[in-house]
Amino acid sequence: QVQLVESGGGLVQAGGSLRLSCAASRNIFRINAMDWYRQAPGKQRELVATVTSGGRTNYADSVKGRFTISRDNAKNTVYLQMNSLKPEDTGVYYCAADSGGNKYWGQGTQVTVSS
């Protein structure tokens, strides 16, 4: 059982930066992996970035080199630093925790990138 609360979404100009935060209700070092997903209108939810309990990271090709996922275990928080944002990055961003064979979801935070 993991409660997740995202924050940091908003409106940003293309080329700008934004940092999303995901606060978890338990120590994230005990969670197998933390993920960021996003969903654009009319599109399926897609995996953007993952960080495992061992510190390994993976990124979607579309964000590689621009986005960075990181953890602050002391704060039980996962971040997604988004740089060089593009209009196609627009969508609802969801934090997810993979633990005990289950995936737990946050409520999502809207990111809108204007051209």
LOMAR-632900 format. One record per atom (N, C-alpha, C, O): z, x, y. Coordinates in nm, 4 decimals, always signed. Layout:
<rs>
pz; px; py
Z; X; Y $
...
</rs>
This chain:
<rs>
pz; px; py
+0.0000; +0.0832; -0.1176 $
+0.0000; +0.0000; +0.0000 $
+0.0000; +0.0879; +0.1243 $
+0.0927; +0.1656; +0.1471 $
-0.1051; +0.0745; +0.2040 $
-0.1206; +0.1548; +0.3245 $
-0.1648; +0.0637; +0.4378 $
-0.2615; -0.0114; +0.4247 $
-0.0937; +0.0711; +0.5478 $
-0.1329; +0.0015; +0.6694 $
-0.2017; +0.1014; +0.7616 $
-0.1529; +0.2127; +0.7812 $
-0.3148; +0.0614; +0.8178 $
-0.3943; +0.1482; +0.9027 $
-0.4241; +0.0788; +1.0344 $
-0.4597; -0.0391; +1.0369 $
-0.4097; +0.1518; +1.1430 $
-0.4375; +0.0992; +1.2754 $
-0.5267; +0.1974; +1.3490 $
-0.4878; +0.3116; +1.3737 $
-0.6472; +0.1522; +1.3840 $
-0.7407; +0.2354; +1.4584 $
-0.7242; +0.2148; +1.6077 $
-0.6805; +0.1092; +1.6533 $
-0.7598; +0.3171; +1.6821 $
-0.7620; +0.3076; +1.8266 $
-0.8619; +0.4095; +1.8803 $
-0.9066; +0.4983; +1.8078 $
-0.8958; +0.3958; +2.0068 $
-0.9810; +0.4927; +2.0729 $
-1.1241; +0.4496; +2.0941 $
-1.2010; +0.5216; +2.1578 $
-1.1621; +0.3342; +2.0424 $
-1.2973; +0.2868; +2.0633 $
-1.3194; +0.2445; +2.2071 $
-1.2250; +0.2296; +2.2847 $
-1.4454; +0.2256; +2.2409 $
-1.4788; +0.1847; +2.3755 $
-1.6250; +0.2039; +2.4046 $
-1.7065; +0.2220; +2.3141 $
-1.6574; +0.1999; +2.5321 $
-1.7939; +0.2152; +2.5810 $
-1.8117; +0.3552; +2.6366 $
-1.7294; +0.4035; +2.7143 $
-1.9196; +0.4197; +2.5961 $
-1.9466; +0.5555; +2.6414 $
-2.0966; +0.5732; +2.6609 $
-2.1771; +0.5101; +2.5923 $
-2.1326; +0.6585; +2.7539 $
-2.2728; +0.6898; +2.7771 $
-2.3262; +0.7824; +2.6687 $
-2.2519; +0.8622; +2.6115 $
-2.4553; +0.7708; +2.6413 $
-2.5184; +0.8622; +2.5482 $
-2.4946; +1.0061; +2.5917 $
-2.5027; +1.0389; +2.7100 $
-2.4652; +1.0909; +2.4945 $
-2.4326; +1.2287; +2.5221 $
-2.2847; +1.2535; +2.5436 $
-2.2405; +1.3683; +2.5476 $
-2.2089; +1.1476; +2.5573 $
-2.0668; +1.1601; +2.5799 $
-1.9888; +1.1775; +2.4516 $
-2.0457; +1.1893; +2.3430 $
-1.8572; +1.1790; +2.4661 $
-1.7670; +1.2020; +2.3541 $
-1.6598; +1.0948; +2.3489 $
-1.6267; +1.0316; +2.4492 $
-1.6071; +1.0766; +2.2302 $
-1.5009; +0.9805; +2.2077 $
-1.4201; +1.0285; +2.0883 $
-1.4753; +1.0853; +1.9940 $
-1.2904; +1.0060; +2.0923 $
-1.2061; +1.0391; +1.9785 $
-1.1367; +0.9147; +1.9268 $
-1.0626; +0.8487; +1.9997 $
-1.1610; +0.8834; +1.8015 $
-1.0955; +0.7727; +1.7353 $
-0.9721; +0.8219; +1.6613 $
-0.9701; +0.9330; +1.6082 $
-0.8701; +0.7384; +1.6587 $
-0.7477; +0.7701; +1.5875 $
-0.7188; +0.6622; +1.4847 $
-0.7498; +0.5449; +1.5057 $
-0.6599; +0.7024; +1.3748 $
-0.6195; +0.6107; +1.2696 $
-0.4786; +0.6475; +1.2282 $
-0.4561; +0.7523; +1.1677 $
-0.3838; +0.5611; +1.2609 $
-0.2440; +0.5834; +1.2268 $
-0.2123; +0.5134; +1.0959 $
-0.2376; +0.3938; +1.0807 $
-0.1573; +0.5876; +1.0022 $
-0.1247; +0.5353; +0.8702 $
+0.0249; +0.5111; +0.8573 $
+0.1055; +0.5753; +0.9246 $
+0.0608; +0.4178; +0.7703 $
+0.1997; +0.3786; +0.7523 $
+0.2749; +0.4667; +0.6533 $
+0.3934; +0.4444; +0.6284 $
+0.2090; +0.5643; +0.5979 $
+0.2721; +0.6564; +0.5056 $
+0.2161; +0.7957; +0.5270 $
+0.1144; +0.8133; +0.5940 $
+0.2828; +0.8938; +0.4699 $
+0.2377; +1.0312; +0.4841 $
+0.0981; +1.0467; +0.4253 $
+0.0754; +1.0180; +0.3078 $
+0.0056; +1.0920; +0.5078 $
-0.1329; +1.0958; +0.4632 $
-0.1597; +1.2065; +0.3633 $
-0.2624; +1.2044; +0.2955 $
-0.0699; +1.3029; +0.3525 $
-0.0906; +1.4065; +0.2515 $
-0.0742; +1.3516; +0.1117 $
-0.1158; +1.4156; +0.0151 $
-0.0143; +1.2341; +0.0986 $
+0.0005; +1.1679; -0.0305 $
-0.1201; +1.0811; -0.0653 $
-0.1292; +1.0298; -0.1769 $
-0.2112; +1.0644; +0.0274 $
-0.3280; +0.9809; +0.0084 $
-0.4454; +1.0685; -0.0358 $
-0.4678; +1.1763; +0.0192 $
-0.5194; +1.0211; -0.1354 $
-0.6270; +1.1019; -0.1921 $
-0.7306; +1.1414; -0.0883 $
-0.7733; +1.2567; -0.0819 $
-0.7704; +1.0446; -0.0074 $
-0.8717; +1.0707; +0.0932 $
-0.8603; +0.9698; +0.2058 $
-0.8198; +0.8554; +0.1850 $
-0.8961; +1.0135; +0.3242 $
-0.9076; +0.9268; +0.4396 $
-1.0524; +0.9289; +0.4841 $
-1.1176; +1.0333; +0.4844 $
-1.1009; +0.8127; +0.5212 $
-1.2427; +0.7976; +0.5530 $
-1.2615; +0.7265; +0.6856 $
-1.1748; +0.6521; +0.7314 $
-1.3755; +0.7511; +0.7453 $
-1.4251; +0.6700; +0.8551 $
-1.5579; +0.6085; +0.8128 $
-1.6483; +0.6780; +0.7664 $
-1.5680; +0.4779; +0.8296 $
-1.6912; +0.4036; +0.8084 $
-1.7347; +0.3424; +0.9406 $
-1.6568; +0.3346; +1.0356 $
-1.8587; +0.2998; +0.9453 $
-1.9047; +0.2236; +1.0595 $
-2.0034; +0.1173; +1.0135 $
-2.0677; +0.1306; +0.9094 $
-2.0138; +0.0121; +1.0931 $
-2.1036; -0.0966; +1.0623 $
-2.1673; -0.1467; +1.1909 $
-2.0992; -0.1943; +1.2817 $
-2.2976; -0.1351; +1.1966 $
-2.3737; -0.1871; +1.3086 $
-2.4122; -0.3315; +1.2796 $
-2.4181; -0.3708; +1.1631 $
-2.4387; -0.4117; +1.3831 $
-2.4794; -0.5506; +1.3603 $
-2.6011; -0.5604; +1.2693 $
-2.7015; -0.4926; +1.2911 $
-2.5916; -0.6450; +1.1676 $
-2.7008; -0.6635; +1.0746 $
-2.7187; -0.5526; +0.9733 $
-2.8137; -0.5549; +0.8951 $
-2.6301; -0.4565; +0.9735 $
-2.6389; -0.3431; +0.8824 $
-2.5212; -0.3423; +0.7864 $
-2.4173; -0.4028; +0.8127 $
-2.5390; -0.2733; +0.6753 $
-2.4293; -0.2532; +0.5822 $
-2.3341; -0.1467; +0.6353 $
-2.3729; -0.0578; +0.7111 $
-2.2102; -0.1581; +0.5937 $
-2.1128; -0.0570; +0.6292 $
-2.1497; +0.0753; +0.5628 $
-2.1840; +0.0791; +0.4446 $
-2.1424; +0.1826; +0.6393 $
-2.1783; +0.3129; +0.5869 $
-2.0644; +0.4117; +0.6057 $
-1.9893; +0.4052; +0.7030 $
-2.0534; +0.5018; +0.5118 $
-1.9536; +0.6072; +0.5193 $
-1.9988; +0.7126; +0.6188 $
-2.1104; +0.7639; +0.6105 $
-1.9115; +0.7441; +0.7122 $
-1.9417; +0.8410; +0.8163 $
-1.8819; +0.9768; +0.7846 $
-1.9500; +1.0789; +0.7940 $
-1.7545; +0.9782; +0.7471 $
-1.6853; +1.1041; +0.7232 $
-1.5673; +1.0819; +0.6315 $
-1.5080; +0.9740; +0.6290 $
-1.5337; +1.1854; +0.5559 $
-1.4222; +1.1820; +0.4627 $
-1.3456; +1.3123; +0.4709 $
-1.4049; +1.4194; +0.4838 $
-1.2144; +1.3033; +0.4634 $
-1.1312; +1.4214; +0.4456 $
-1.0366; +1.3940; +0.3292 $
-0.9672; +1.2923; +0.3279 $
-1.0337; +1.4846; +0.2318 $
-0.9492; +1.4679; +0.1146 $
-0.8115; +1.5265; +0.1393 $
-0.7883; +1.5957; +0.2385 $
-0.7196; +1.4972; +0.0465 $
-0.5855; +1.5532; +0.0563 $
-0.5878; +1.7050; +0.0487 $
-0.4971; +1.7713; +0.0989 $
-0.6908; +1.7601; -0.0137 $
-0.7068; +1.9039; -0.0208 $
-0.7744; +1.9651; +0.0998 $
-0.7920; +2.0867; +0.1062 $
-0.8127; +1.8816; +0.1963 $
-0.8716; +1.9312; +0.3191 $
-1.0228; +1.9423; +0.3187 $
-1.0814; +1.9893; +0.4162 $
-1.0862; +1.9004; +0.2122 $
-1.2323; +1.9042; +0.2087 $
-1.2891; +1.7900; +0.2910 $
-1.2355; +1.6792; +0.2913 $
-1.3970; +1.8180; +0.3601 $
-1.4613; +1.7188; +0.4453 $
-1.6052; +1.6970; +0.4038 $
-1.6711; +1.7872; +0.3521 $
-1.6527; +1.5765; +0.4271 $
-1.7917; +1.5408; +0.4061 $
-1.8360; +1.4507; +0.5193 $
-1.7572; +1.3730; +0.5732 $
-1.9626; +1.4617; +0.5547 $
-2.0183; +1.3851; +0.6645 $
-2.1524; +1.3264; +0.6261 $
-2.2280; +1.3846; +0.5483 $
-2.1804; +1.2101; +0.6822 $
-2.3142; +1.1565; +0.6724 $
-2.4104; +1.2486; +0.7463 $
-2.3751; +1.3087; +0.8477 $
-2.5319; +1.2587; +0.6944 $
-2.6301; +1.3454; +0.7580 $
-2.6534; +1.3090; +0.9043 $
-2.6797; +1.3964; +0.9870 $
-2.6438; +1.1816; +0.9357 $
-2.6726; +1.1357; +1.0701 $
-2.5710; +1.1830; +1.1737 $
-2.6001; +1.1829; +1.2933 $
-2.4525; +1.2232; +1.1290 $
-2.3485; +1.2659; +1.2223 $
-2.3105; +1.4117; +1.2056 $
-2.2318; +1.4644; +1.2842 $
-2.3644; +1.4767; +1.1060 $
-2.3289; +1.6153; +1.0781 $
-2.3588; +1.7033; +1.1989 $
-2.4670; +1.6971; +1.2571 $
-2.2618; +1.7843; +1.2347 $
-2.2759; +1.8708; +1.3503 $
-2.2305; +1.8083; +1.4796 $
-2.2129; +1.8789; +1.5789 $
-2.2110; +1.6773; +1.4814 $
-2.1668; +1.6068; +1.6012 $
-2.0271; +1.5487; +1.5880 $
-1.9520; +1.5438; +1.6854 $
-1.9920; +1.5047; +1.4673 $
-1.8629; +1.4426; +1.4425 $
-1.7745; +1.5367; +1.3628 $
-1.8228; +1.6152; +1.2812 $
-1.6447; +1.5281; +1.3872 $
-1.5474; +1.6062; +1.3125 $
-1.4307; +1.5172; +1.2730 $
-1.3697; +1.4525; +1.3581 $
-1.3997; +1.5141; +1.1447 $
-1.2827; +1.4425; +1.0968 $
-1.1698; +1.5424; +1.0785 $
-1.1918; +1.6530; +1.0292 $
-1.0506; +1.5043; +1.1174 $
-0.9362; +1.5934; +1.1063 $
-0.8101; +1.5130; +1.0808 $
-0.8071; +1.3913; +1.0988 $
-0.7065; +1.5830; +1.0388 $
-0.5795; +1.5199; +1.0063 $
-0.4661; +1.5857; +1.0816 $
-0.4682; +1.7061; +1.1071 $
-0.3676; +1.5061; +1.1166 $
-0.2405; +1.5553; +1.1664 $
-0.1348; +1.4941; +1.0765 $
-0.0919; +1.3808; +1.0984 $
-0.0930; +1.5684; +0.9757 $
-0.0013; +1.5141; +0.8767 $
+0.1341; +1.4773; +0.9369 $
+0.1974; +1.3810; +0.8935 $
+0.1784; +1.5532; +1.0362 $
+0.3067; +1.5248; +1.0989 $
+0.3063; +1.3895; +1.1677 $
+0.4093; +1.3224; +1.1743 $
+0.1908; +1.3492; +1.2190 $
+0.1785; +1.2210; +1.2879 $
+0.1205; +1.1117; +1.1987 $
+0.1026; +0.9984; +1.2433 $
+0.0912; +1.1448; +1.0735 $
+0.0294; +1.0496; +0.9810 $
-0.0956; +0.9875; +1.0421 $
-0.1167; +0.8665; +1.0346 $
-0.1768; +1.0715; +1.1016 $
-0.2914; +1.0242; +1.1765 $
-0.4160; +1.1031; +1.1404 $
-0.4119; +1.2249; +1.1236 $
-0.5256; +1.0320; +1.1291 $
-0.6572; +1.0911; +1.1079 $
-0.7416; +1.0638; +1.2314 $
-0.7356; +0.9554; +1.2895 $
-0.8193; +1.1619; +1.2704 $
-0.9022; +1.1513; +1.3892 $
-1.0494; +1.1640; +1.3537 $
-1.0862; +1.2264; +1.2542 $
-1.1307; +1.1048; +1.4357 $
-1.2737; +1.1275; +1.4307 $
-1.3193; +1.1647; +1.5711 $
-1.3289; +1.0795; +1.6594 $
-1.3471; +1.2921; +1.5902 $
-1.3998; +1.3395; +1.7168 $
-1.5507; +1.3228; +1.7151 $
-1.6189; +1.3777; +1.6285 $
-1.6023; +1.2475; +1.8099 $
-1.7439; +1.2165; +1.8156 $
-1.8017; +1.2759; +1.9428 $
-1.7635; +1.2376; +2.0534 $
-1.8929; +1.3686; +1.9265 $
-1.9591; +1.4342; +2.0386 $
-2.1079; +1.4034; +2.0364 $
-2.1624; +1.3599; +1.9349 $
-2.1720; +1.4266; +2.1489 $
-2.3161; +1.4046; +2.1617 $
-2.3557; +1.2673; +2.1088 $
-2.4496; +1.2544; +2.0302 $
-2.2842; +1.1670; +2.1521 $
-2.3045; +1.0325; +2.1000 $
-2.4420; +0.9781; +2.1362 $
-2.4959; +1.0045; +2.2437 $
-2.4963; +0.9018; +2.0431 $
-2.6273; +0.8404; +2.0573 $
-2.6130; +0.6891; +2.0485 $
-2.5173; +0.6396; +1.9889 $
-2.7069; +0.6150; +2.1069 $
-2.7001; +0.4686; +2.0946 $
-2.6925; +0.4202; +1.9504 $
-2.6280; +0.3189; +1.9232 $
-2.7559; +0.4893; +1.8586 $
-2.7519; +0.4495; +1.7193 $
-2.6158; +0.4708; +1.6536 $
-2.5947; +0.4289; +1.5398 $
-2.5240; +0.5353; +1.7241 $
-2.3868; +0.5463; +1.6759 $
-2.3053; +0.4199; +1.7024 $
-2.1917; +0.4084; +1.6565 $
-2.3622; +0.3272; +1.7749 $
-2.2927; +0.2038; +1.8091 $
-2.2567; +0.1245; +1.6842 $
-2.3377; +0.1116; +1.5924 $
-2.1361; +0.0723; +1.6813 $
-2.0926; -0.0093; +1.5705 $
-1.9418; -0.0231; +1.5693 $
-1.8715; +0.0320; +1.6541 $
-1.8941; -0.0971; +1.4724 $
-1.7512; -0.1070; +1.4498 $
-1.7111; +0.0030; +1.3529 $
-1.7664; +0.0143; +1.2435 $
-1.6158; +0.0826; +1.3936 $
-1.5700; +0.1937; +1.3125 $
-1.4400; +0.1559; +1.2428 $
-1.3458; +0.1068; +1.3050 $
-1.4374; +0.1798; +1.1125 $
-1.3231; +0.1443; +1.0299 $
-1.2622; +0.2678; +0.9661 $
-1.3330; +0.3534; +0.9130 $
-1.1330; +0.2758; +0.9718 $
-1.0589; +0.3751; +0.8970 $
-1.0288; +0.3191; +0.7584 $
-1.0039; +0.1995; +0.7438 $
-1.0308; +0.4043; +0.6577 $
-0.9989; +0.3628; +0.5222 $
-0.9182; +0.4706; +0.4524 $
-0.9354; +0.5899; +0.4775 $
-0.8304; +0.4264; +0.3648 $
-0.7481; +0.5161; +0.2849 $
-0.7730; +0.4893; +0.1376 $
-0.7681; +0.3748; +0.0926 $
-0.7996; +0.5946; +0.0635 $
-0.8192; +0.5857; -0.0805 $
-0.6918; +0.6325; -0.1479 $
-0.6550; +0.7496; -0.1389 $
-0.6246; +0.5405; -0.2154 $
-0.4961; +0.5720; -0.2753 $
-0.4710; +0.4824; -0.3954 $
-0.4901; +0.3610; -0.3887 $
-0.4278; +0.5437; -0.5057 $
-0.3921; +0.4673; -0.6235 $
-0.5041; +0.3811; -0.6781 $
-0.4788; +0.2738; -0.7329 $
-0.6266; +0.4263; -0.6639 $
-0.7414; +0.3511; -0.7119 $
-0.7837; +0.2377; -0.6220 $
-0.8742; +0.1620; -0.6572 $
-0.7209; +0.2238; -0.5070 $
-0.7536; +0.1187; -0.4118 $
-0.8019; +0.1783; -0.2810 $
-0.7714; +0.2929; -0.2479 $
-0.8768; +0.0993; -0.2079 $
-0.9178; +0.1358; -0.0741 $
-0.8563; +0.0381; +0.0246 $
-0.8722; -0.0834; +0.0123 $
-0.7869; +0.0924; +0.1212 $
-0.7211; +0.0134; +0.2242 $
-0.7952; +0.0309; +0.3551 $
-0.8371; +0.1413; +0.3896 $
-0.8112; -0.0785; +0.4278 $
-0.8931; -0.0802; +0.5480 $
-0.8128; -0.1118; +0.6716 $
-0.7200; -0.1927; +0.6684 $
-0.8494; -0.0471; +0.7807 $
-0.8011; -0.0879; +0.9107 $
-0.8841; -0.2030; +0.9637 $
-0.9813; -0.2445; +0.9006 $
-0.8461; -0.2547; +1.0795 $
-0.9148; -0.3700; +1.1356 $
-1.0446; -0.3343; +1.2065 $
-1.1266; -0.4222; +1.2331 $
-1.0640; -0.2096; +1.2367 $
-1.1852; -0.1650; +1.3024 $
-1.1694; -0.1531; +1.4523 $
-1.0867; -0.2211; +1.5132 $
-1.2492; -0.0663; +1.5110 $
-1.2525; -0.0498; +1.6554 $
-1.3978; -0.0350; +1.6992 $
-1.4752; +0.0380; +1.6372 $
-1.4337; -0.1045; +1.8058 $
-1.5720; -0.1084; +1.8509 $
-1.6067; +0.0168; +1.9294 $
-1.5331; +0.0583; +2.0190 $
-1.7201; +0.0763; +1.8944 $
-1.7771; +0.1873; +1.9697 $
-1.9155; +0.1454; +2.0169 $
-2.0008; +0.1081; +1.9363 $
-1.9370; +0.1517; +2.1458 $
-2.0659; +0.1178; +2.2028 $
-2.1163; +0.2355; +2.2842 $
-2.0482; +0.2834; +2.3750 $
-2.2358; +0.2817; +2.2513 $
-2.2973; +0.3940; +2.3204 $
-2.4196; +0.3417; +2.3946 $
-2.5140; +0.2917; +2.3334 $
-2.4172; +0.3535; +2.5246 $
-2.5272; +0.3061; +2.6069 $
-2.6235; +0.4195; +2.6378 $
-2.5835; +0.5355; +2.6469 $
-2.7503; +0.3852; +2.6539 $
-2.8515; +0.4842; +2.6840 $
-2.8591; +0.5103; +2.8329 $
-2.9399; +0.5919; +2.8773 $
</rs>
